[in-house]
Amino acid sequence: MPDKQVIMDVRHLTKWFPIKRGLALKTVGNVKAVDDVSFQVYEGETLGLVGESGCGKTTLVRSMLRLIEPTGGEIFYKGEDFRKLDKKQLKGKRKDVQIVFQDPFGSLHPKMRIRTILEEPLIINHYGDKEARMARVKELMRLVDLKEEQLDRYPHEFSGGQRQRIVIARALATNPGFVVCDEPVSALDVSVRSQILNLLKDLQRDLNLTYLFISHDLSVIEYICDRVVVMYLGKMVELASSDQLFAAPMHPYTQALLSAVPQVRPTGKVEKISLEGDIPSPANPPSGCYFHGRCRYCTEECRTNAPELRDQGDGHLVACHRYKAE
């Protein structure tokens, strides 16, 4: 998307957690949760982030938004260096960058009425007087197809899908431009998922939102995302448009992921690929390519040299020795 404005620019982002042992809590190593990850998010797009549990997706996002401090790398939001902002400046930026969490019930205070839940971010960000805030709260309810009469109810009085609509409304309260959706439909019934996904699409179109969408459900990723990042053991192994990735995945890990979910490509015959061995520990990753111990194409080069991300054309990046740069 070269003609689109870059909203978020992540460069060589790293997050390591120290391993401490003994009475003196001496650092004896590091868990490399996110290891040298770089990508850009363009205005108005939905960028997907996929990978097995523990691959670093959530840590990447938390580091990117400075909910936890990165170990290294650079983060630019609309051209501004996110890592150089002090706490006061960062707080001012947060109203433009919001998150929709996985568990709609767990992310809503059970003893607060919906009216208060939606008004709270407006108060924190000094949004108008009481009358203006109530007008905005009612507008938010309409945006997510809920009724004003429901404002005085508590979270437990709503269904799972309705609670997620409330979470989305709260995230939109401060008119953000960039929204992180962290597994937003994984806790919902299948029949409700499509409704929430379509709502997110409608809101993106109407409000010109940009999404970073985390999910383990590849059918959801294919439906809603424009481009997709695939992560393995803290590293980015492939990035491509959704069409490219699902039609012709290049990295052996991506191929294995897609083969495990045949309903993603129901019209084609999908070869089943079984991954051998266990996922290595991020505290002691293997040499060379992190995936070599589970890869059916492994060579000596894979065991000794880490592959670089190479562009295979049309912005399709893959970190695999089987492919050379275009």
Number of C-alpha atoms within 10 A of each C-alpha: 14 7 7 11 13 17 19 22 20 18 16 14 21 24 26 19 16 14 13 13 11 8 6 7 9 11 12 10 14 15 17 22 22 30 23 16 18 17 16 16 23 20 20 20 22 25 26 28 26 23 24 15 11 16 21 25 26 17 20 22 19 16 20 25 22 16 10 13 13 22 14 17 17 17 26 18 21 14 11 13 12 21 19 12 14 9 9 8 11 15 13 12 16 16 20 17 20 23 22 24 19 20 19 23 19 11 14 20 14 14 11 14 16 24 18 17 22 26 19 17 18 23 14 11 14 10 16 12 10 12 9 11 20 17 10 19 25 18 17 23 23 13 18 21 14 17 13 14 9 14 17 12 14 19 23 13 11 14 14 19 19 18 22 26 24 26 25 27 23 25 24 27 23 19 14 19 19 27 21 22 22 20 19 24 26 15 15 18 11 10 9 14 17 15 14 20 16 13 17 20 16 15 16 19 13 10 13 15 21 23 28 21 23 25 21 16 15 19 16 20 23 19 13 19 21 18 24 26 22 23 23 23 24 26 23 27 28 25 28 26 21 21 14 16 22 20 12 12 21 23 22 21 24 21 18 17 21 22 18 15 15 17 13 19 15 9 8 10 9 16 12 14 15 13 15 10 9 8 17 14 14 21 15 11 16 16 14 15 23 24 24 22 19 17 19 14 12 17 12 9 13 21 16 13 13 18 19 16 20 20 18 15 10 10 15 19 23 26 21 24 19 14 16 14 11 7
